Amino acid sequence: MTPEPATFPGYRFPASIISYAVWLYHVFGLSLREVELLLAERGIVVTHESMWQWCRKFGAGFVRKLRRRRPKSGDTWHLGEVFLKIGGELHYLWRAVDQHGVVLDILVQGRRNATAAKRFFKRLLVGLKYRPRRLVTDGPHSYGVAHREVMPEVKHWTSRYLNNCAENSHRPTRRRERKMQRFKSPAQAQRFLSSHAMIYGHFRPRRHLMTAGEYRHARAQAFQLWREETRVQAAA
């Protein structure tokens, strides 16, 4: 007997379809209307408004589950920030990645000063519950102030040339920003980018450092973990 598909309470579509739509939206840089079209081709009629609700409600939950399952991050943290134009005002996206390019966390703030840097450092420590061996940042003095007050025992290197990991990790954000025609509010940017950074990165191992066999194995593991956390355990 074929088992009934797993569902989320209160939703008429199976959990597999909801998780598939969220996966498409975050991994491939598609708009919600484009995801709607792809699903329609498969005979699944659902509006882009419904998918927006799915991504908003389930995206953060999926990310929390993936975070719990991922291995401990590296001991070198690369920190950087990039500006975002939101509602005609300048904001900054603070991002931390480890030496392997894995995104540790992001935070959207309205300032680029020492107070903002300290807030981001404290957020990282609370979320990861351990301290790195080394911090790598670029030029702003705000990083030095935050380092001395929050993590003085950690080695701090300042170099624009050693921080390519952080700089490169901003590229998917820029592509999505253009696709979405800018973010509508700081809260919306924070909510979306927190989910996007984790889900996108989960399916993007550093392929250029792997053999073909290693990459296929990593990809299979990523899919298995995604299925477990979004379609079976999450819906049980």
Sequence and secondary structure as in RCSB ss.txt:
>XXXX:A:sequence
MTPEPATFPGYRFPASIISYAVWLYHVFGLSLREVELLLAERGIVVTHESMWQWCRKFGAGFVRKLRRRRPKSGD
TWHLGEVFLKIGGELHYLWRAVDQHGVVLDILVQGRRNATAAKRFFKRLLVGLKYRPRRLVTDGPHSYGVAHREV
MPEVKHWTSRYLNNCAENSHRPTRRRERKMQRFKSPAQAQRFLSSHAMIYGHFRPRRHLMTAGEYRHARAQAFQL
WREETRVQAAA
>XXXX:A:secstr
      B TT SSBHHHHHHHHHHHHHS   HHHHHHHHHHTT    HHHHHHHHHHHHHHHHHHHHHHS    S
EEEEEEEEEEETTEEEEEEEEEETT  EEEEEEES  SHHHHHHHHHHHHHHH S  SEEEE S HHHHHHHHHH
 TTSEEEE SSS HHHHHTTHHHHHHHHHTTS S HHHHHHHHHHHHHHHHHT   GGGS HHHHHHHHHHHHHH
HHIIIIITTT 
